[in-house]
Amino acid sequence: MSALVVALVLATGLERVAELVVSTRNARWSFARGGRESGRGHFPPMVALHTGLLVAVLVEWFAAGRTFVPALGWPMLALVVASQGLRWWCITTLGPRWNTRVIVVPGLELVAAGPYRWFKHPNYVAVVVEGFALPLVASCWWTALGFTVLNAVLLLGFRLPAENRALAQLPAAGPAVR
């Protein structure tokens, strides 16, 4: 089972690399259209926290001798897969506007399509779910708790306020953006 836990963490890491490739391309697109970045100060801690999640799962798995508990692990794996689906639905819906940083292009309307029809910040639903579910696939209770608490502080205290301030500058979504 250790090989499967390592494979899951590595696959998640590779997914993060894919996100960074898309994000870098999209940042160039946004800046070329006059995009403005907000909330730079919280970005390095956010990267460290998300990297730390992956490392902590492996450390706790091996150091604490965690075992796979099927009644917990399989449902949590389903949540991890669902959160990835939601994340990529967000990325696809926003297209070149999606970014790991907070960059808005003045004059573009807010998007009200895809999951944004129902949630203001659906990507963060995916982040929160994955943040507790990924460690719990491997019964890594401490990592799930630690990430969830630190992520809540980062999201609620810094990221969401910065993003909401930036998005407040954009006009509401019209019919063409739905």
Rosetta constraint file for C-alpha pairs under 8 A:
AtomPair CA 1 CA 5 HARMONIC 6.46 0.50
AtomPair CA 1 CA 68 HARMONIC 7.10 0.50
AtomPair CA 2 CA 6 HARMONIC 6.17 0.50
AtomPair CA 3 CA 7 HARMONIC 5.98 0.50
AtomPair CA 4 CA 8 HARMONIC 6.05 0.50
AtomPair CA 5 CA 9 HARMONIC 6.27 0.50
AtomPair CA 5 CA 58 HARMONIC 7.73 0.50
AtomPair CA 5 CA 138 HARMONIC 6.52 0.50
AtomPair CA 6 CA 10 HARMONIC 6.06 0.50
AtomPair CA 6 CA 58 HARMONIC 6.94 0.50
AtomPair CA 7 CA 11 HARMONIC 5.93 0.50
AtomPair CA 8 CA 12 HARMONIC 6.13 0.50
AtomPair CA 9 CA 13 HARMONIC 6.15 0.50
AtomPair CA 9 CA 54 HARMONIC 6.00 0.50
AtomPair CA 9 CA 57 HARMONIC 7.69 0.50
AtomPair CA 9 CA 58 HARMONIC 7.64 0.50
AtomPair CA 10 CA 14 HARMONIC 6.17 0.50
AtomPair CA 11 CA 15 HARMONIC 6.17 0.50
AtomPair CA 12 CA 16 HARMONIC 6.31 0.50
AtomPair CA 12 CA 54 HARMONIC 7.91 0.50
AtomPair CA 13 CA 17 HARMONIC 6.43 0.50
AtomPair CA 13 CA 54 HARMONIC 7.27 0.50
AtomPair CA 14 CA 18 HARMONIC 6.33 0.50
AtomPair CA 15 CA 19 HARMONIC 6.30 0.50
AtomPair CA 16 CA 20 HARMONIC 6.27 0.50
AtomPair CA 17 CA 21 HARMONIC 6.33 0.50
AtomPair CA 18 CA 22 HARMONIC 6.35 0.50
AtomPair CA 19 CA 23 HARMONIC 5.90 0.50
AtomPair CA 19 CA 100 HARMONIC 7.80 0.50
AtomPair CA 20 CA 24 HARMONIC 5.95 0.50
AtomPair CA 20 CA 100 HARMONIC 7.37 0.50
AtomPair CA 21 CA 25 HARMONIC 6.35 0.50
AtomPair CA 22 CA 26 HARMONIC 6.07 0.50
AtomPair CA 22 CA 99 HARMONIC 7.63 0.50
AtomPair CA 23 CA 27 HARMONIC 5.95 0.50
AtomPair CA 23 CA 98 HARMONIC 6.82 0.50
AtomPair CA 23 CA 99 HARMONIC 4.65 0.50
AtomPair CA 23 CA 100 HARMONIC 5.89 0.50
AtomPair CA 23 CA 101 HARMONIC 7.85 0.50
AtomPair CA 24 CA 28 HARMONIC 6.43 0.50
AtomPair CA 24 CA 99 HARMONIC 7.69 0.50
AtomPair CA 25 CA 29 HARMONIC 6.46 0.50
AtomPair CA 25 CA 96 HARMONIC 7.84 0.50
AtomPair CA 26 CA 30 HARMONIC 6.15 0.50
AtomPair CA 26 CA 96 HARMONIC 4.81 0.50
AtomPair CA 26 CA 97 HARMONIC 6.28 0.50
AtomPair CA 26 CA 98 HARMONIC 6.62 0.50
AtomPair CA 26 CA 99 HARMONIC 6.36 0.50
AtomPair CA 27 CA 31 HARMONIC 6.05 0.50
AtomPair CA 27 CA 96 HARMONIC 7.96 0.50
AtomPair CA 27 CA 97 HARMONIC 7.92 0.50
AtomPair CA 27 CA 99 HARMONIC 6.61 0.50
AtomPair CA 27 CA 103 HARMONIC 7.28 0.50
AtomPair CA 28 CA 32 HARMONIC 6.02 0.50
AtomPair CA 29 CA 33 HARMONIC 6.60 0.50
AtomPair CA 29 CA 96 HARMONIC 6.66 0.50
AtomPair CA 30 CA 34 HARMONIC 6.52 0.50
AtomPair CA 30 CA 35 HARMONIC 4.77 0.50
AtomPair CA 30 CA 36 HARMONIC 7.99 0.50
AtomPair CA 30 CA 96 HARMONIC 7.43 0.50
AtomPair CA 30 CA 97 HARMONIC 6.79 0.50
AtomPair CA 30 CA 103 HARMONIC 7.06 0.50
AtomPair CA 30 CA 104 HARMONIC 7.08 0.50
AtomPair CA 30 CA 105 HARMONIC 5.99 0.50
AtomPair CA 31 CA 35 HARMONIC 4.38 0.50
AtomPair CA 31 CA 36 HARMONIC 6.94 0.50
AtomPair CA 31 CA 105 HARMONIC 7.63 0.50
AtomPair CA 33 CA 105 HARMONIC 6.47 0.50
AtomPair CA 34 CA 105 HARMONIC 5.90 0.50
AtomPair CA 34 CA 106 HARMONIC 6.93 0.50
AtomPair CA 35 CA 103 HARMONIC 5.93 0.50
AtomPair CA 35 CA 104 HARMONIC 5.14 0.50
AtomPair CA 35 CA 105 HARMONIC 4.01 0.50
AtomPair CA 35 CA 106 HARMONIC 6.49 0.50
AtomPair CA 36 CA 103 HARMONIC 5.32 0.50
AtomPair CA 36 CA 104 HARMONIC 5.53 0.50
AtomPair CA 36 CA 105 HARMONIC 6.40 0.50
AtomPair CA 36 CA 106 HARMONIC 7.76 0.50
AtomPair CA 37 CA 101 HARMONIC 7.36 0.50
AtomPair CA 37 CA 102 HARMONIC 5.53 0.50
AtomPair CA 37 CA 103 HARMONIC 4.27 0.50
AtomPair CA 37 CA 104 HARMONIC 6.65 0.50
AtomPair CA 38 CA 101 HARMONIC 7.94 0.50
AtomPair CA 38 CA 102 HARMONIC 5.44 0.50
AtomPair CA 38 CA 103 HARMONIC 6.39 0.50
AtomPair CA 38 CA 162 HARMONIC 6.42 0.50
AtomPair CA 38 CA 163 HARMONIC 7.39 0.50
AtomPair CA 38 CA 166 HARMONIC 6.67 0.50
AtomPair CA 39 CA 43 HARMONIC 7.13 0.50
AtomPair CA 39 CA 101 HARMONIC 7.98 0.50
AtomPair CA 39 CA 102 HARMONIC 6.54 0.50
AtomPair CA 39 CA 158 HARMONIC 7.63 0.50
AtomPair CA 39 CA 159 HARMONIC 7.05 0.50
AtomPair CA 39 CA 162 HARMONIC 5.39 0.50
AtomPair CA 39 CA 163 HARMONIC 7.54 0.50
AtomPair CA 40 CA 44 HARMONIC 7.88 0.50
AtomPair CA 40 CA 101 HARMONIC 7.62 0.50
AtomPair CA 40 CA 102 HARMONIC 7.82 0.50
AtomPair CA 42 CA 46 HARMONIC 6.21 0.50
AtomPair CA 42 CA 154 HARMONIC 7.50 0.50
AtomPair CA 42 CA 158 HARMONIC 6.48 0.50
AtomPair CA 42 CA 159 HARMONIC 6.85 0.50
AtomPair CA 43 CA 47 HARMONIC 6.24 0.50
AtomPair CA 43 CA 101 HARMONIC 7.00 0.50
AtomPair CA 44 CA 48 HARMONIC 6.18 0.50
AtomPair CA 45 CA 49 HARMONIC 6.01 0.50
AtomPair CA 46 CA 50 HARMONIC 6.22 0.50
AtomPair CA 46 CA 154 HARMONIC 7.19 0.50
AtomPair CA 47 CA 51 HARMONIC 6.07 0.50
AtomPair CA 48 CA 52 HARMONIC 5.79 0.50
AtomPair CA 49 CA 53 HARMONIC 6.19 0.50
AtomPair CA 49 CA 147 HARMONIC 7.38 0.50
AtomPair CA 49 CA 150 HARMONIC 7.77 0.50
AtomPair CA 49 CA 151 HARMONIC 7.50 0.50
AtomPair CA 50 CA 54 HARMONIC 6.93 0.50
AtomPair CA 51 CA 55 HARMONIC 6.53 0.50
AtomPair CA 52 CA 56 HARMONIC 5.74 0.50
AtomPair CA 53 CA 57 HARMONIC 6.24 0.50
AtomPair CA 53 CA 131 HARMONIC 7.57 0.50
AtomPair CA 53 CA 143 HARMONIC 6.98 0.50
AtomPair CA 53 CA 147 HARMONIC 6.51 0.50
AtomPair CA 54 CA 58 HARMONIC 6.75 0.50
AtomPair CA 55 CA 59 HARMONIC 6.20 0.50
AtomPair CA 56 CA 60 HARMONIC 5.85 0.50
AtomPair CA 56 CA 143 HARMONIC 6.10 0.50
AtomPair CA 57 CA 61 HARMONIC 5.92 0.50
AtomPair CA 57 CA 135 HARMONIC 5.61 0.50
AtomPair CA 57 CA 138 HARMONIC 7.55 0.50
AtomPair CA 57 CA 140 HARMONIC 6.29 0.50
AtomPair CA 57 CA 143 HARMONIC 6.25 0.50
AtomPair CA 58 CA 62 HARMONIC 6.21 0.50
AtomPair CA 59 CA 63 HARMONIC 5.61 0.50
AtomPair CA 59 CA 64 HARMONIC 7.82 0.50
AtomPair CA 60 CA 64 HARMONIC 5.25 0.50
AtomPair CA 60 CA 65 HARMONIC 7.38 0.50
AtomPair CA 60 CA 66 HARMONIC 7.12 0.50
AtomPair CA 60 CA 140 HARMONIC 6.08 0.50
AtomPair CA 60 CA 142 HARMONIC 7.73 0.50
AtomPair CA 60 CA 143 HARMONIC 7.22 0.50
AtomPair CA 61 CA 65 HARMONIC 5.68 0.50
AtomPair CA 61 CA 66 HARMONIC 4.89 0.50
AtomPair CA 61 CA 67 HARMONIC 7.47 0.50
AtomPair CA 61 CA 138 HARMONIC 6.68 0.50
AtomPair CA 61 CA 139 HARMONIC 7.69 0.50
AtomPair CA 61 CA 140 HARMONIC 6.32 0.50
AtomPair CA 62 CA 66 HARMONIC 6.77 0.50
AtomPair CA 66 CA 138 HARMONIC 6.84 0.50
AtomPair CA 66 CA 139 HARMONIC 6.05 0.50
AtomPair CA 66 CA 140 HARMONIC 6.69 0.50
AtomPair CA 67 CA 138 HARMONIC 6.54 0.50
AtomPair CA 67 CA 139 HARMONIC 6.42 0.50
AtomPair CA 68 CA 73 HARMONIC 6.29 0.50
AtomPair CA 68 CA 137 HARMONIC 7.07 0.50
AtomPair CA 68 CA 138 HARMONIC 5.39 0.50
AtomPair CA 68 CA 139 HARMONIC 6.20 0.50
AtomPair CA 69 CA 73 HARMONIC 5.51 0.50
AtomPair CA 69 CA 137 HARMONIC 7.92 0.50
AtomPair CA 69 CA 138 HARMONIC 7.58 0.50
AtomPair CA 69 CA 139 HARMONIC 6.80 0.50
AtomPair CA 70 CA 74 HARMONIC 5.60 0.50
AtomPair CA 71 CA 75 HARMONIC 7.10 0.50
AtomPair CA 72 CA 76 HARMONIC 6.20 0.50
AtomPair CA 72 CA 136 HARMONIC 7.07 0.50
AtomPair CA 72 CA 137 HARMONIC 6.71 0.50
AtomPair CA 72 CA 139 HARMONIC 7.61 0.50
AtomPair CA 73 CA 77 HARMONIC 6.02 0.50
AtomPair CA 73 CA 136 HARMONIC 6.35 0.50
AtomPair CA 73 CA 137 HARMONIC 3.99 0.50
AtomPair CA 73 CA 138 HARMONIC 6.39 0.50
AtomPair CA 73 CA 139 HARMONIC 7.10 0.50
AtomPair CA 74 CA 78 HARMONIC 6.30 0.50
AtomPair CA 74 CA 137 HARMONIC 6.79 0.50
AtomPair CA 75 CA 79 HARMONIC 6.39 0.50
AtomPair CA 75 CA 137 HARMONIC 7.94 0.50
AtomPair CA 76 CA 80 HARMONIC 6.21 0.50
AtomPair CA 76 CA 133 HARMONIC 4.89 0.50
AtomPair CA 76 CA 134 HARMONIC 6.77 0.50
AtomPair CA 76 CA 136 HARMONIC 6.27 0.50
AtomPair CA 76 CA 137 HARMONIC 5.25 0.50
AtomPair CA 77 CA 81 HARMONIC 6.25 0.50
AtomPair CA 77 CA 133 HARMONIC 6.91 0.50
AtomPair CA 77 CA 134 HARMONIC 6.91 0.50
AtomPair CA 77 CA 137 HARMONIC 5.70 0.50
AtomPair CA 78 CA 82 HARMONIC 6.11 0.50
AtomPair CA 79 CA 83 HARMONIC 5.95 0.50
AtomPair CA 79 CA 129 HARMONIC 6.92 0.50
AtomPair CA 79 CA 130 HARMONIC 6.99 0.50
AtomPair CA 79 CA 133 HARMONIC 6.29 0.50
AtomPair CA 80 CA 84 HARMONIC 6.30 0.50
AtomPair CA 80 CA 129 HARMONIC 7.19 0.50
AtomPair CA 80 CA 130 HARMONIC 5.22 0.50
AtomPair CA 80 CA 133 HARMONIC 5.92 0.50
AtomPair CA 80 CA 134 HARMONIC 5.96 0.50
AtomPair CA 81 CA 85 HARMONIC 6.30 0.50
AtomPair CA 82 CA 86 HARMONIC 6.23 0.50
AtomPair CA 83 CA 87 HARMONIC 6.03 0.50
AtomPair CA 83 CA 125 HARMONIC 7.75 0.50
AtomPair CA 83 CA 126 HARMONIC 4.46 0.50
AtomPair CA 83 CA 127 HARMONIC 7.21 0.50
AtomPair CA 83 CA 129 HARMONIC 6.38 0.50
AtomPair CA 83 CA 130 HARMONIC 5.91 0.50
AtomPair CA 84 CA 88 HARMONIC 6.18 0.50
AtomPair CA 84 CA 126 HARMONIC 6.86 0.50
AtomPair CA 84 CA 130 HARMONIC 7.88 0.50
AtomPair CA 85 CA 89 HARMONIC 6.08 0.50
AtomPair CA 86 CA 90 HARMONIC 6.24 0.50
AtomPair CA 86 CA 115 HARMONIC 7.92 0.50
AtomPair CA 86 CA 122 HARMONIC 7.51 0.50
AtomPair CA 86 CA 123 HARMONIC 6.97 0.50
AtomPair CA 86 CA 126 HARMONIC 6.07 0.50
AtomPair CA 87 CA 91 HARMONIC 6.33 0.50
AtomPair CA 87 CA 122 HARMONIC 7.78 0.50
AtomPair CA 87 CA 123 HARMONIC 5.40 0.50
AtomPair CA 87 CA 126 HARMONIC 5.77 0.50
AtomPair CA 87 CA 127 HARMONIC 7.87 0.50
AtomPair CA 88 CA 92 HARMONIC 5.94 0.50
AtomPair CA 89 CA 93 HARMONIC 5.97 0.50
AtomPair CA 89 CA 114 HARMONIC 7.22 0.50
AtomPair CA 89 CA 115 HARMONIC 7.31 0.50
AtomPair CA 90 CA 94 HARMONIC 6.11 0.50
AtomPair CA 90 CA 98 HARMONIC 7.76 0.50
AtomPair CA 90 CA 114 HARMONIC 7.24 0.50
AtomPair CA 90 CA 115 HARMONIC 6.66 0.50
AtomPair CA 90 CA 116 HARMONIC 7.82 0.50
AtomPair CA 90 CA 122 HARMONIC 7.03 0.50
AtomPair CA 90 CA 123 HARMONIC 6.11 0.50
AtomPair CA 91 CA 95 HARMONIC 5.93 0.50
AtomPair CA 91 CA 98 HARMONIC 5.64 0.50
AtomPair CA 93 CA 113 HARMONIC 6.75 0.50
AtomPair CA 93 CA 114 HARMONIC 5.84 0.50
AtomPair CA 93 CA 115 HARMONIC 7.90 0.50
AtomPair CA 94 CA 98 HARMONIC 5.18 0.50
AtomPair CA 94 CA 111 HARMONIC 7.04 0.50
AtomPair CA 97 CA 103 HARMONIC 7.98 0.50
AtomPair CA 97 CA 104 HARMONIC 7.54 0.50
AtomPair CA 99 CA 103 HARMONIC 7.12 0.50
AtomPair CA 102 CA 162 HARMONIC 7.59 0.50
AtomPair CA 102 CA 163 HARMONIC 6.04 0.50
AtomPair CA 102 CA 166 HARMONIC 7.51 0.50
AtomPair CA 103 CA 166 HARMONIC 7.78 0.50
AtomPair CA 104 CA 166 HARMONIC 6.68 0.50
AtomPair CA 104 CA 167 HARMONIC 7.01 0.50
AtomPair CA 106 CA 169 HARMONIC 7.34 0.50
AtomPair CA 106 CA 170 HARMONIC 6.45 0.50
AtomPair CA 107 CA 170 HARMONIC 6.12 0.50
AtomPair CA 107 CA 171 HARMONIC 6.87 0.50
AtomPair CA 108 CA 170 HARMONIC 6.30 0.50
AtomPair CA 108 CA 171 HARMONIC 6.95 0.50
AtomPair CA 109 CA 170 HARMONIC 5.69 0.50
AtomPair CA 109 CA 171 HARMONIC 4.91 0.50
AtomPair CA 109 CA 172 HARMONIC 5.59 0.50
AtomPair CA 109 CA 173 HARMONIC 4.98 0.50
AtomPair CA 109 CA 174 HARMONIC 7.13 0.50
AtomPair CA 109 CA 177 HARMONIC 7.26 0.50
AtomPair CA 110 CA 167 HARMONIC 7.47 0.50
AtomPair CA 110 CA 170 HARMONIC 6.24 0.50
AtomPair CA 110 CA 171 HARMONIC 6.32 0.50
AtomPair CA 110 CA 172 HARMONIC 5.39 0.50
AtomPair CA 110 CA 173 HARMONIC 4.72 0.50
AtomPair CA 110 CA 177 HARMONIC 7.60 0.50
AtomPair CA 111 CA 116 HARMONIC 6.75 0.50
AtomPair CA 111 CA 173 HARMONIC 5.71 0.50
AtomPair CA 111 CA 177 HARMONIC 5.68 0.50
AtomPair CA 111 CA 178 HARMONIC 6.57 0.50
AtomPair CA 112 CA 116 HARMONIC 4.99 0.50
AtomPair CA 112 CA 117 HARMONIC 4.93 0.50
AtomPair CA 112 CA 173 HARMONIC 6.03 0.50
AtomPair CA 112 CA 177 HARMONIC 6.39 0.50
AtomPair CA 112 CA 178 HARMONIC 4.96 0.50
AtomPair CA 113 CA 117 HARMONIC 5.26 0.50
AtomPair CA 113 CA 177 HARMONIC 6.79 0.50
AtomPair CA 113 CA 178 HARMONIC 4.46 0.50
AtomPair CA 115 CA 119 HARMONIC 6.32 0.50
AtomPair CA 115 CA 122 HARMONIC 6.29 0.50
AtomPair CA 116 CA 120 HARMONIC 5.74 0.50
AtomPair CA 116 CA 121 HARMONIC 7.06 0.50
AtomPair CA 116 CA 122 HARMONIC 6.57 0.50
AtomPair CA 121 CA 125 HARMONIC 7.10 0.50
AtomPair CA 122 CA 126 HARMONIC 6.68 0.50
AtomPair CA 123 CA 127 HARMONIC 6.36 0.50
AtomPair CA 124 CA 128 HARMONIC 6.02 0.50
AtomPair CA 125 CA 129 HARMONIC 6.15 0.50
AtomPair CA 126 CA 130 HARMONIC 5.98 0.50
AtomPair CA 127 CA 131 HARMONIC 5.89 0.50
AtomPair CA 128 CA 132 HARMONIC 6.72 0.50
AtomPair CA 128 CA 148 HARMONIC 7.07 0.50
AtomPair CA 128 CA 151 HARMONIC 7.66 0.50
AtomPair CA 129 CA 133 HARMONIC 5.90 0.50
AtomPair CA 130 CA 134 HARMONIC 5.46 0.50
AtomPair CA 131 CA 135 HARMONIC 7.23 0.50
AtomPair CA 131 CA 144 HARMONIC 6.51 0.50
AtomPair CA 131 CA 147 HARMONIC 6.33 0.50
AtomPair CA 131 CA 148 HARMONIC 6.22 0.50
AtomPair CA 132 CA 136 HARMONIC 6.37 0.50
AtomPair CA 132 CA 143 HARMONIC 7.97 0.50
AtomPair CA 132 CA 144 HARMONIC 4.53 0.50
AtomPair CA 132 CA 145 HARMONIC 7.08 0.50
AtomPair CA 132 CA 147 HARMONIC 7.23 0.50
AtomPair CA 132 CA 148 HARMONIC 6.24 0.50
AtomPair CA 133 CA 137 HARMONIC 6.23 0.50
AtomPair CA 133 CA 144 HARMONIC 7.27 0.50
AtomPair CA 134 CA 138 HARMONIC 7.39 0.50
AtomPair CA 134 CA 144 HARMONIC 7.72 0.50
AtomPair CA 135 CA 139 HARMONIC 6.32 0.50
AtomPair CA 135 CA 140 HARMONIC 4.91 0.50
AtomPair CA 135 CA 141 HARMONIC 6.88 0.50
AtomPair CA 135 CA 143 HARMONIC 6.13 0.50
AtomPair CA 135 CA 144 HARMONIC 5.33 0.50
AtomPair CA 136 CA 140 HARMONIC 5.29 0.50
AtomPair CA 136 CA 141 HARMONIC 6.25 0.50
AtomPair CA 136 CA 144 HARMONIC 6.49 0.50
AtomPair CA 140 CA 144 HARMONIC 6.34 0.50
AtomPair CA 141 CA 145 HARMONIC 6.17 0.50
AtomPair CA 142 CA 146 HARMONIC 5.91 0.50
AtomPair CA 143 CA 147 HARMONIC 5.87 0.50
AtomPair CA 144 CA 148 HARMONIC 6.02 0.50
AtomPair CA 145 CA 149 HARMONIC 6.22 0.50
AtomPair CA 146 CA 150 HARMONIC 6.15 0.50
AtomPair CA 147 CA 151 HARMONIC 5.67 0.50
AtomPair CA 148 CA 152 HARMONIC 6.03 0.50
AtomPair CA 149 CA 153 HARMONIC 6.43 0.50
AtomPair CA 150 CA 154 HARMONIC 6.25 0.50
AtomPair CA 151 CA 155 HARMONIC 5.86 0.50
AtomPair CA 152 CA 156 HARMONIC 5.69 0.50
AtomPair CA 152 CA 157 HARMONIC 7.70 0.50
AtomPair CA 153 CA 157 HARMONIC 5.35 0.50
AtomPair CA 153 CA 158 HARMONIC 7.57 0.50
AtomPair CA 154 CA 158 HARMONIC 5.39 0.50
AtomPair CA 154 CA 159 HARMONIC 6.18 0.50
AtomPair CA 155 CA 159 HARMONIC 4.70 0.50
AtomPair CA 155 CA 160 HARMONIC 5.53 0.50
AtomPair CA 156 CA 160 HARMONIC 5.74 0.50
AtomPair CA 156 CA 161 HARMONIC 7.07 0.50
AtomPair CA 157 CA 161 HARMONIC 6.90 0.50
AtomPair CA 158 CA 162 HARMONIC 6.14 0.50
AtomPair CA 159 CA 163 HARMONIC 6.06 0.50
AtomPair CA 160 CA 164 HARMONIC 5.83 0.50
AtomPair CA 161 CA 165 HARMONIC 6.10 0.50
AtomPair CA 162 CA 166 HARMONIC 6.27 0.50
AtomPair CA 163 CA 167 HARMONIC 6.03 0.50
AtomPair CA 164 CA 168 HARMONIC 5.97 0.50
AtomPair CA 165 CA 169 HARMONIC 7.14 0.50
AtomPair CA 166 CA 170 HARMONIC 7.75 0.50
AtomPair CA 173 CA 177 HARMONIC 5.94 0.50
AtomPair CA 173 CA 178 HARMONIC 7.10 0.50
AtomPair CA 174 CA 178 HARMONIC 6.91 0.50
